[in-house]
């Protein structure tokens, strides 16, 4: 038995939730052009994305830091790295880009993840032997 002056103190639990624990988000995107023979270099692709950011968000949008980690000129597919706080701006500007050198185009966002390793495989494209 406890003396009357002691209180029954239960342990205090604190719930900690981490949102966006990763500082970066990674995007796998594909550029679809009306004229399929048109090819872009990695530098031209980055400049095209910066132009889209600038047209939608102005100079502040053009200053958004993102990196082209890998680019395949044959398939026009790129892996982009962006700070998590800029993901929505980058994604929305990619969505609204509609023309490249007077021809229709569209960016297809194939995968997005806070972990680069998650973009290495896609279960929808898995082919078993």
N, C-alpha and C positions, 0 to 999 in steps of 0.2 A: 504494500500500500504506500501511496505517496502522501507526503504531508500536504495539508490544505493550502499552504502558501505557494506550492510549486504548480505551474501551469503545464498542461499537456500540450507541448509544442510539436506540431507535426512538421516534417521536413517541407521546405519550400522548393517547389519545382518551377523551373523557368523554361518556357518553350522558346527556342531560338529557330527562326526560319531565315534561311539565306536565299534571297532572290538574286538571280543572275550572279552566281558565285564566280563565273568566268568573266574576265574583263573583255573578252572578245567573242564575237559570233562569226561563224564561217558560213559562207554561202557557195553553193554550186549553181552556177547560172549558165544558160545557153542562149546565144543570140541567134535569132531566126531572121534571115534577111529575105527580101522578095527575090532578089537576084542571088541565087545560091553560089555563083562563081565569085562573088565579091569576098575578098579576104582582108582581114585586119591584123595588124601586129598587136602585140601586148600594149605597146605605148599608145597606139591609136584607140584601142579599146578603153584604156584608162582615161584618156582625154575625152572620149565620147561620154563616158559615165560622169565625169566632172562637168561636162557641158549640161547634161541632164540635171545634175544637182544644182547647178547655177541657175538654170531656167526656172526651176521649181522653187528653190529656197534662196536665191540671190547669192551674194558673196559669202554669206555665212554657210550656205550649203556647199559651195565650191571649196570651202576650207575644211570640209569633213575629211578626217583621215581614214583612208582605207587602202588596202594593199591587194595587188593581184599576185597571189602566191604561185599559181600555175595557170598556164593558158595553152590551149591546144588550138592552133590556127586552122587545122583541117575541120574540126567539128564545131569551132567557135564556142567552146566550152571553157569556163574559167572558174577557179576557186578564189573567192574574195574573202579577205579578213577585215572586219570592221569592229570598232569599239561597240560594245553592247548598247550604249546610249545613242548611237547613231544608226542602229539597225533599221529602224522604222523609216528614217529619212532616206537611206540608201535604197531600201526595198521599194518605197513609194516612187522615187525618181526613176528606178529601173522599170517599174510598171508603166509609167506615163511616157517613157521614151517611145516615139512612134515612127521616126524617120531617120535614116542615115544616108547622107549624100543624095537626097531627093528620091529615096526608095523606101518603101514601107519596111518596118522592122518591128520586132518584139523581143523582149527578154523573157525567157522562161526560167523561173526560179525552181530548180529541181530539188534541192535539199538545203535546209538550214539547220545548224546545230551550234551549241556553244563548245562542242568538242570536235576538233579536226578529224580525229580518228573515226568518228561516226559517219563521215562523208566518204570513207574509203570503199564502203560496200553498200549495195542497195538490194534488198531482198526481192524487189520487184523485177530486177534484171538478172537474178540468179539463174544460172543454167547448170543443171546437174548432168554429169556425163553418164 
